[in-house]
Every structure is written in structure tokens, then in C-alpha cells.
């Protein structure tokens, strides 16, 4: 027993291509390599998780139309809610698109009627702000809407990379409503 412990009591030395190296040196090199590997792996992971960023004007005409419908829905459903609530409205809209139970595009989902009932009530309400959302929302300085449109662009291009705050929900309602 004493001999075995004596063999491992001092620093081990190795010889590679005629160069004698101490085990502590090799351990340091190995530790540095592990740290670098983990660092590069984490950097790649962090980079992957970073959201894509783009501006509304750089989208294709079809994507612009979809983002406008999403932004209008967020605006009229949750403009004065916290950002997380606005994101949840966007996700419910996009979850419907992907569900196979509703229309297959954002504008179709937002404007969809089932048994003559609009799925999003604001779309069927005859209110002054509904006359021409394009003119009343985007042609005048409307920081609330412009912020929501930026949010809509971000959710639109990052939908599959984001955590869904609605947990896949297809419906929501105000807490003062009791849906039947």
C-alpha cells in the first residue's frame, strides 16, 4: 500500500517527443482547452438565442401586410397592456395561424368570422379608429402604434425562437367576461 501511495505522491512527469512535461502543466493546458471549448459553445448558444432584428421597411410586401394585420390586432386588443400581454396577443394570433383550425395567414385570422361573429371583436366594431387604420395609425406620429408595429415585426420574424407566454393558447378573454 505504502509503495502505491508513494508512486503518486509527487508530481508526475511525462515525456512527449523528447520533451519532459510535468503533470501540473498538462492539467493547466487541459483546463484551458476545456474552458475555451465551453466558452465557444456558450458564445454560439448565446448568438443563436439572440433575436433577429429588422425594420418594417425591409420586409417583403407580403410580410409587411401580415405584420400590419398583426400590429393592428395587438394595438386594438392590448395597446395599453404590458408588453408581455401584447406579445401574448401576438402569439395567440400566430398560434391560430399554425393550428389548422383557423385561417392560414395572419390577416385571415384577424379578419375571420365564425358563424357571423368576428374572432377579434374590434374588427367588426364600427368605431372611428377603424375607418382607415392605415391613415389614422401610420401617417400621423403615433408612438404607441409605432412601438407596437416594431413589436409585431420582432414577433413575426422571431416567433419560432421565442417562448410563448400564452402556452399555445388559441383563445383569450378579458377577466370581466365570462365566455359561454
TILUM-825974 format. One record per residue: residue number from 1; residue in one letter; x, y, z of N, C-alpha, C in turn. Coordinates in nm, 4 decimals. Each point is the difference from the previous one (the first is absolute). Layout:
residues N
NUM	a	X	Y	Z	X	Y	Z	X	Y	Z
...
//
This chain:
residues 180
1	x	0.0828	-0.1180	0.0000	-0.0828	0.1180	0.0000	0.0872	0.1242	0.0000
2	x	0.1020	-0.0042	0.0907	0.0870	0.1151	0.0122	0.0715	0.0313	-0.1300
3	x	0.0386	-0.1044	-0.0760	0.0695	0.0222	-0.1260	-0.0894	0.0691	-0.1021
4	x	-0.1260	-0.0441	-0.0084	-0.0912	0.0602	-0.0978	-0.0218	0.1473	0.0304
5	x	-0.0217	0.0323	0.1261	-0.0239	0.1395	0.0334	0.1254	0.0826	-0.0240
6	x	0.1152	-0.0593	0.0202	0.1246	0.0715	-0.0242	0.0180	0.0279	-0.1484
7	x	-0.0476	-0.0897	-0.0846	0.0116	0.0205	-0.1438	-0.0786	0.1229	-0.0471
8	x	-0.1112	0.0286	0.0640	-0.0861	0.1103	-0.0427	0.0111	0.1236	0.0881
9	x	0.0963	0.0008	0.0915	0.0079	0.1128	0.0919	0.0615	0.1238	-0.0629
10	x	0.0901	-0.0141	-0.0911	0.0647	0.1148	-0.0624	-0.0652	0.0340	-0.1319
11	x	0.0485	0.1055	-0.0632	-0.0507	0.0387	-0.1310	0.0453	-0.1033	-0.1025
12	x	-0.0904	-0.0410	-0.0828	0.0336	-0.0953	-0.1041	0.0651	0.0733	-0.1158
13	x	0.0870	-0.0658	-0.0681	0.0583	0.0620	-0.1175	-0.0150	-0.0942	-0.1180
14	x	-0.0193	0.0604	-0.1159	-0.0208	-0.0757	-0.1224	0.1013	0.0464	-0.1023
15	x	0.0264	-0.0846	-0.0947	0.0923	0.0381	-0.1060	-0.0737	-0.0172	-0.1311
16	x	-0.0023	0.1077	-0.0791	-0.0653	-0.0036	-0.1300	0.0956	0.0595	-0.1016
17	x	0.0378	-0.0782	-0.1001	0.0938	0.0437	-0.1043	0.1264	0.0598	0.0598
18	x	0.0485	-0.0652	0.1020	0.1258	0.0420	0.0604	-0.0126	0.1165	0.0956
19	x	-0.1204	0.0543	0.0207	-0.0174	0.1124	0.0914	-0.0638	-0.0531	0.1275
20	x	0.0633	0.0264	0.1097	-0.0496	-0.0470	0.1290	-0.0991	0.1041	0.0531
21	x	-0.1206	-0.0442	0.0371	-0.1032	0.0925	0.0480	-0.0522	-0.0471	0.1341
22	x	-0.0279	0.0910	0.0884	-0.0583	-0.0302	0.1300	-0.1509	-0.0133	-0.0155
23	x	-0.0594	-0.0815	0.0843	-0.1445	-0.0222	-0.0065	-0.0773	0.1278	0.0304
24	x	0.0505	0.0848	0.0863	-0.0713	0.1236	0.0333	-0.0098	0.0914	-0.1225
25	x	0.1051	0.0003	-0.0827	-0.0022	0.0780	-0.1237	-0.1067	-0.0556	-0.0949
26	x	-0.0048	-0.1312	-0.0127	-0.0984	-0.0641	-0.0876	-0.1430	0.0258	0.0499
27	x	-0.0171	-0.0025	0.1293	-0.1325	0.0267	0.0570	-0.0427	0.1431	-0.0316
28	x	0.0930	0.0933	0.0119	-0.0324	0.1403	-0.0330	-0.0385	0.0139	-0.1463
29	x	0.0743	-0.0631	-0.0890	-0.0314	0.0057	-0.1431	-0.1374	-0.0606	-0.0247
30	x	-0.0274	-0.1147	0.0614	-0.1304	-0.0658	-0.0171	-0.1126	0.0888	0.0525
31	x	0.0216	0.0638	0.1131	-0.1025	0.0883	0.0575	-0.0270	0.1187	-0.0919
32	x	0.1046	0.0568	-0.0566	-0.0167	0.1127	-0.0924	-0.0789	-0.0438	-0.1228
33	x	0.0321	-0.1190	-0.0506	-0.0720	-0.0502	-0.1175	-0.1479	-0.0228	0.0318
34	x	-0.0290	-0.0535	0.1173	-0.1402	-0.0220	0.0402	-0.0724	0.1338	0.0113
35	x	0.0643	0.0968	0.0632	-0.0625	0.1321	0.0166	-0.0268	0.0640	-0.1355
36	x	0.0960	-0.0070	-0.0906	-0.0197	0.0581	-0.1335	-0.1119	-0.0711	-0.0750
37	x	-0.0050	-0.1316	0.0097	-0.1059	-0.0756	-0.0669	-0.1361	0.0404	0.0529
38	x	-0.0121	0.0089	0.1313	-0.1277	0.0390	0.0610	-0.0346	0.1433	-0.0396
39	x	0.0995	0.0884	0.0028	-0.0249	0.1402	-0.0352	-0.0505	0.0137	-0.1420
40	x	0.0656	-0.0694	-0.0947	-0.0448	0.0084	-0.1383	-0.1379	-0.0608	-0.0160
41	x	-0.0256	-0.1075	0.0707	-0.1327	-0.0617	-0.0044	-0.1065	0.0923	0.0548
42	x	0.0319	0.0676	0.1116	-0.0965	0.0936	0.0586	-0.0193	0.1203	-0.0910
43	x	0.1068	0.0470	-0.0607	-0.0124	0.1146	-0.0907	-0.0895	-0.0363	-0.1171
44	x	0.0161	-0.1196	-0.0519	-0.0859	-0.0434	-0.1103	-0.1449	-0.0100	0.0465
45	x	-0.0211	-0.0502	0.1207	-0.1356	-0.0127	0.0531	-0.0623	0.1376	0.0212
46	x	0.0744	0.0894	0.0585	-0.0517	0.1347	0.0234	-0.0320	0.0669	-0.1335
47	x	0.0884	-0.0123	-0.0952	-0.0238	0.0599	-0.1314	-0.1248	-0.0586	-0.0635
48	x	-0.0200	-0.1308	0.0126	-0.1174	-0.0639	-0.0577	-0.1282	0.0522	0.0654
49	x	0.0053	0.0241	0.1306	-0.1195	0.0434	0.0709	-0.0310	0.1478	-0.0198
50	x	0.0935	0.0744	-0.0549	-0.0237	0.1421	-0.0207	-0.1059	0.0170	-0.1088
51	x	-0.0934	0.0918	0.0196	-0.1058	0.0171	-0.1007	0.0534	0.0633	-0.1280
52	x	-0.0662	-0.0359	-0.1098	0.0288	0.0673	-0.1254	-0.0578	0.1401	0.0095
53	x	0.0657	0.0954	-0.0612	-0.0499	0.1372	0.0003	-0.0111	0.0480	-0.1435
54	x	-0.1090	0.0667	-0.0285	-0.0187	0.0611	-0.1311	-0.0988	0.1146	0.0146
55	x	-0.0087	0.0786	-0.0994	-0.0942	0.1121	-0.0024	-0.1177	-0.0352	-0.0889
56	x	-0.1144	0.0605	0.0273	-0.1221	-0.0237	-0.0759	0.0230	0.0209	-0.1496
57	x	0.0679	0.1077	-0.0348	0.0195	0.0339	-0.1419	0.0881	-0.0982	-0.0756
58	x	0.0734	-0.0844	0.0713	0.0839	-0.0975	-0.0695	-0.0725	-0.1330	-0.0249
59	x	-0.1249	-0.0104	0.0443	-0.0791	-0.1218	-0.0220	-0.0555	-0.0038	-0.1421
60	x	-0.0335	-0.1186	-0.0462	-0.0650	-0.0147	-0.1303	-0.1411	0.0587	0.0087
61	x	-0.0620	0.0327	-0.1128	-0.1370	0.0538	0.0037	-0.0985	-0.0936	0.0723
62	x	0.0117	-0.1304	-0.0223	-0.0886	-0.0963	0.0682	0.0244	0.0013	0.1503
63	x	0.1263	0.0008	0.0402	0.0335	0.0026	0.1426	-0.0476	0.1307	0.0636
64	x	0.0126	0.1114	-0.0716	-0.0492	0.1284	0.0520	-0.1500	-0.0066	0.0271
65	x	-0.0756	-0.0585	-0.0928	-0.1452	-0.0117	0.0173	-0.0323	-0.0857	0.1225
66	x	0.0723	-0.1101	0.0164	-0.0233	-0.0881	0.1152	0.0349	0.0706	0.1305
67	x	0.1116	0.0711	0.0008	0.0425	0.0724	0.1203	-0.0997	0.1104	0.0331
68	x	-0.0521	0.0699	-0.1006	-0.1014	0.1044	0.0258	-0.1235	-0.0608	0.0661
69	x	-0.0464	-0.1143	-0.0505	-0.1162	-0.0657	0.0613	0.0309	-0.0416	0.1433
70	x	0.1195	-0.0536	0.0230	0.0386	-0.0400	0.1353	0.0097	0.1220	0.0908
71	x	0.0602	0.1068	-0.0494	0.0142	0.1223	0.0800	-0.1365	0.0604	0.0335
72	x	-0.0905	0.0024	-0.0967	-0.1350	0.0530	0.0267	-0.0704	-0.0840	0.1053
73	x	0.0156	-0.1318	-0.0083	-0.0647	-0.0858	0.0980	0.0574	0.0232	0.1399
74	x	0.1319	0.0097	0.0088	0.0631	0.0288	0.1293	-0.0481	0.1357	0.0504
75	x	-0.0021	0.0978	-0.0890	-0.0388	0.1362	0.0373	-0.1422	0.0044	0.0544
76	x	-0.0956	-0.0544	-0.0753	-0.1400	0.0113	0.0401	-0.0387	-0.0970	0.1106
77	x	0.0760	-0.1056	0.0186	-0.0299	-0.0961	0.1064	0.0739	0.0325	0.1302
78	x	0.1200	0.0590	-0.0110	0.0808	0.0112	0.1227	0.0951	0.1196	0.0027
79	x	-0.0346	0.1071	-0.0670	0.0920	0.1144	-0.0098	0.0463	0.0519	0.1360
80	x	-0.0874	-0.0032	0.0985	0.0343	0.0573	0.1306	0.0323	-0.1067	0.1036
81	x	0.0257	-0.1206	-0.0463	0.0424	-0.1088	0.0878	0.1521	-0.0002	0.0080
82	x	0.0558	-0.0684	0.0992	0.1466	-0.0127	0.0050	0.0513	-0.0721	-0.1251
83	x	0.1267	0.0180	-0.0296	0.0598	-0.0589	-0.1206	-0.0226	-0.1508	-0.0064
84	x	0.0080	-0.0687	0.1144	-0.0196	-0.1447	0.0011	-0.1415	-0.0364	-0.0452
85	x	-0.0983	0.0820	0.0355	-0.1369	-0.0226	-0.0458	-0.0128	0.0214	-0.1498
86	x	0.0692	0.0998	-0.0519	-0.0006	0.0248	-0.1441	0.0644	-0.1165	-0.0752
87	x	0.1078	-0.0511	0.0551	0.0658	-0.1159	-0.0619	-0.0934	-0.1209	0.0045
88	x	-0.0733	-0.0161	0.1093	-0.0943	-0.1117	0.0121	-0.1088	0.0095	-0.1068
89	x	-0.0507	0.1200	-0.0265	-0.1006	0.0182	-0.1060	0.0609	-0.0398	-0.1348
90	x	0.1234	0.0411	-0.0246	0.0676	-0.0374	-0.1255	0.0120	-0.1517	-0.0102
91	x	0.0362	-0.0642	0.1095	0.0157	-0.1451	-0.0034	-0.1334	-0.0712	-0.0209
92	x	-0.1057	0.0458	0.0632	-0.1303	-0.0635	-0.0225	-0.0359	0.0105	-0.1483
93	x	0.0247	0.1155	-0.0588	-0.0276	0.0192	-0.1429	0.0822	-0.0984	-0.0834
94	x	0.1288	-0.0083	0.0269	0.0873	-0.0893	-0.0763	-0.0278	-0.1476	0.0309
95	x	-0.0379	-0.0304	0.1233	-0.0373	-0.1377	0.0336	-0.1211	-0.0435	-0.0820
96	x	-0.0931	0.0918	-0.0209	-0.1170	-0.0314	-0.0830	0.0418	-0.0280	-0.1443
97	x	0.0912	0.0808	-0.0519	0.0486	-0.0212	-0.1370	0.0569	-0.1413	-0.0134
98	x	0.0740	-0.0438	0.0990	0.0695	-0.1286	-0.0063	-0.0843	-0.1191	0.0471
99	x	-0.1207	0.0246	0.0493	-0.0801	-0.1068	0.0596	-0.0714	-0.0899	-0.0995
100	x	-0.0292	0.0521	-0.1195	-0.0808	-0.0757	-0.0948	-0.1493	0.0124	0.0265
101	x	-0.0380	0.0750	0.1029	-0.1417	0.0188	0.0351	-0.0542	0.1343	-0.0465
102	x	0.0893	0.0886	-0.0409	-0.0377	0.1347	-0.0406	0.0600	0.0264	-0.1376
103	x	-0.0117	0.1230	-0.0458	0.0618	0.0383	-0.1270	0.1507	-0.0267	0.0061
104	x	0.0626	-0.0040	-0.1147	0.1417	-0.0394	-0.0067	0.0974	0.1173	-0.0105
105	x	-0.0507	0.1216	0.0099	0.0882	0.1168	0.0011	-0.0494	0.0973	0.1059
106	x	0.0855	0.0911	0.0405	-0.0313	0.0908	0.1104	-0.1214	0.0865	-0.0311
107	x	-0.0031	0.0618	-0.1180	-0.1137	0.0866	-0.0344	-0.1300	-0.0802	-0.0026
108	x	0.0062	-0.1224	-0.0492	-0.1186	-0.0852	-0.0015	-0.0494	-0.0307	0.1402
109	x	0.0915	-0.0275	0.0914	-0.0372	-0.0285	0.1388	-0.0614	0.1237	0.0647
110	x	0.0626	0.1159	-0.0194	-0.0482	0.1231	0.0626	-0.1396	0.0366	-0.0504
111	x	-0.0260	-0.0217	-0.1277	-0.1276	0.0405	-0.0610	-0.1044	-0.1122	-0.0015
112	x	0.0337	-0.1167	0.0503	-0.0872	-0.1165	-0.0092	-0.1282	0.0160	0.0818
113	x	-0.1094	-0.0427	-0.0620	-0.1295	-0.0086	0.0674	-0.0392	-0.1470	0.0061
114	x	-0.0511	-0.0410	0.1121	-0.0558	-0.1347	0.0147	-0.1445	0.0179	0.0437
115	x	-0.0896	-0.0509	-0.0827	-0.1452	0.0183	0.0200	-0.0342	0.1491	0.0161
116	x	0.0536	0.0814	-0.0897	-0.0226	0.1452	-0.0017	0.0507	0.0731	0.1245
117	x	0.0879	-0.0605	0.0734	0.0581	0.0650	0.1179	0.1498	0.0164	-0.0248
118	x	0.0461	0.1233	0.0121	0.1430	0.0256	-0.0174	0.0774	-0.0641	0.1145
119	x	0.1112	-0.0616	-0.0346	0.0843	-0.0624	0.1014	0.0688	0.1051	0.0869
120	x	0.0282	0.1138	-0.0575	0.0548	0.1133	0.0750	-0.1009	0.1130	-0.0150
121	x	-0.0663	0.0314	0.1078	-0.1169	0.0891	-0.0040	0.0296	0.1363	-0.0610
122	x	0.1178	0.0535	0.0186	0.0294	0.1329	-0.0522	-0.0173	0.0051	-0.1504
123	x	0.0219	-0.1112	-0.0680	-0.0055	0.0004	-0.1455	-0.1414	0.0275	-0.0512
124	x	-0.1015	-0.0425	0.0728	-0.1389	0.0189	-0.0439	-0.0654	0.1233	0.0609
125	x	0.0637	0.0601	0.0984	-0.0601	0.1171	0.0625	0.0117	0.1209	-0.0925
126	x	-0.1047	0.0766	-0.0073	-0.0026	0.1180	-0.0862	0.0421	0.1217	0.0815
127	x	0.1285	0.0124	0.0195	0.0535	0.1106	0.0796	0.0819	0.0910	-0.0906
128	x	0.0118	0.1269	0.0349	0.0754	0.0937	-0.0839	0.1430	-0.0448	-0.0287
129	x	0.0670	-0.0613	0.0967	0.1384	-0.0403	-0.0229	0.0097	-0.1132	-0.1008
130	x	-0.1080	-0.0643	-0.0297	-0.0012	-0.1148	-0.0903	-0.0210	0.0422	-0.1458
131	x	-0.0363	0.1262	-0.0256	-0.0306	0.0445	-0.1351	0.1166	-0.0259	-0.0929
132	x	0.1174	0.0460	0.0382	0.1181	-0.0261	-0.0823	0.1211	-0.0057	0.0909
133	x	0.0307	-0.1187	0.0469	0.1118	-0.0119	0.0927	0.1308	0.0432	-0.0646
134	x	0.0134	-0.0235	-0.1284	0.1256	0.0380	-0.0643	0.0208	0.1514	0.0089
135	x	-0.1061	0.0765	-0.0280	0.0141	0.1453	0.0041	0.0088	0.0513	0.1433
136	x	-0.0843	-0.0513	0.0887	-0.0035	0.0558	0.1350	0.1143	-0.0483	0.0877
137	x	0.0601	-0.1128	-0.0320	0.1043	-0.0519	0.0869	0.1403	0.0243	-0.0524
138	x	0.0211	-0.0117	-0.1283	0.1378	0.0058	-0.0490	0.0371	0.1322	-0.0640
139	x	-0.0956	0.0812	-0.0394	0.0372	0.1249	-0.0661	0.0185	0.1143	0.0987
140	x	-0.0465	-0.0165	0.1210	0.0205	0.1024	0.1025	0.0988	-0.0545	0.1023
141	x	0.0683	0.0885	0.0681	0.0909	-0.0484	0.1039	-0.0801	-0.0674	0.1118
142	x	0.0059	-0.1283	0.0082	-0.0704	-0.0755	0.1021	0.1012	-0.0947	0.0627
143	x	0.0674	0.0481	0.1047	0.1083	-0.0788	0.0582	-0.0493	-0.1328	0.0563
144	x	-0.1220	-0.0032	0.0526	-0.0537	-0.1256	0.0527	-0.0123	-0.1030	-0.1114
145	x	-0.0622	0.0379	-0.1109	-0.0150	-0.0934	-0.1109	0.1352	-0.0369	-0.0603
146	x	0.0866	0.0991	-0.0185	0.1307	-0.0285	-0.0597	0.0797	-0.0988	0.0852
147	x	-0.0084	0.0133	0.1315	0.0661	-0.0958	0.0896	-0.0598	-0.1384	-0.0128
148	x	-0.1323	-0.0055	-0.0133	-0.0673	-0.1286	-0.0167	0.0359	-0.0619	-0.1348
149	x	0.0126	0.0825	-0.1018	0.0390	-0.0550	-0.1308	0.1417	-0.0560	0.0060
150	x	0.0903	0.0669	0.0710	0.1352	-0.0545	0.0187	-0.0061	-0.1335	0.0735
151	x	-0.0852	-0.0072	0.1019	-0.0190	-0.1254	0.0734	-0.0545	-0.1083	-0.0930
152	x	-0.0962	0.0359	-0.0845	-0.0583	-0.0954	-0.0949	0.1057	-0.0521	-0.0968
153	x	0.0879	0.0875	-0.0478	0.1087	-0.0431	-0.0887	0.0883	-0.1005	0.0740
154	x	0.0366	0.0322	0.1220	0.0879	-0.0873	0.0785	-0.0634	-0.1371	0.0238
155	x	-0.1273	-0.0020	0.0395	-0.0674	-0.1281	0.0239	-0.0155	-0.0759	-0.1314
156	x	-0.0346	0.0700	-0.1060	-0.0195	-0.0629	-0.1318	0.1261	-0.0737	-0.0459
157	x	0.1168	0.0630	0.0144	0.1224	-0.0633	-0.0503	0.0664	-0.0916	0.1026
158	x	-0.0392	0.0091	0.1271	0.0629	-0.0815	0.1047	-0.0955	-0.0994	0.0656
159	x	-0.1191	-0.0150	-0.0532	-0.1048	-0.0816	0.0609	0.0504	-0.1366	0.0457
160	x	0.0713	-0.0701	-0.0845	0.0446	-0.1353	0.0334	0.1172	-0.0019	0.0974
161	x	0.0618	0.1146	0.0251	0.1140	0.0082	0.0909	-0.0404	0.0520	0.1373
162	x	-0.1237	0.0429	0.0136	-0.0457	0.0624	0.1245	-0.0776	-0.0994	0.0865
163	x	-0.0073	0.0313	0.1284	-0.0829	-0.0776	0.0918	-0.1406	0.0574	-0.0074
164	x	-0.0974	-0.0862	-0.0197	-0.1398	0.0403	-0.0155	-0.0613	0.0286	0.1371
165	x	-0.0271	0.1265	0.0318	-0.0576	0.0312	0.1311	-0.1437	-0.0504	0.0159
166	x	-0.0639	-0.0370	-0.1116	-0.1377	-0.0508	0.0079	-0.0033	-0.1522	0.0129
167	x	0.1168	-0.0637	-0.0038	0.0092	-0.1469	0.0088	-0.0831	-0.0699	-0.1061
168	x	0.0007	0.0547	-0.1213	-0.0705	-0.0634	-0.1108	-0.1481	0.0319	-0.0087
169	x	-0.0468	0.0959	0.0765	-0.1433	0.0324	0.0023	-0.0500	0.0473	-0.1359
170	x	-0.1249	-0.0342	-0.0292	-0.0667	0.0453	-0.1221	-0.1067	0.1045	0.0314
171	x	-0.0314	0.0185	0.1267	-0.1042	0.0933	0.0425	0.0460	0.0734	0.1257
172	x	-0.0580	0.1156	0.0210	0.0163	0.0744	0.1249	-0.1218	0.0888	0.0145
173	x	-0.0203	0.0521	0.1181	-0.1100	0.0939	0.0223	0.0339	0.0900	0.1170
174	x	-0.0665	0.1124	0.0051	0.0179	0.0927	0.1120	-0.0491	-0.0666	0.1271
175	x	0.0599	0.0357	0.1128	-0.0371	-0.0651	0.1246	-0.1430	0.0348	0.0459
176	x	-0.0601	0.1027	-0.0588	-0.1374	0.0354	0.0359	-0.1024	-0.0696	-0.0884
177	x	0.0447	-0.0824	-0.0946	-0.0893	-0.0712	-0.0904	-0.0055	-0.1460	0.0432
178	x	-0.1204	-0.0586	-0.0102	-0.0172	-0.1403	0.0306	-0.0447	-0.0699	-0.1279
179	x	0.0963	-0.0513	-0.0788	-0.0382	-0.0601	-0.1285	-0.0847	-0.1244	0.0203
180	x	-0.0955	-0.0173	-0.0856	-0.0926	-0.1122	0.0132	0.0419	-0.1104	-0.0816
//
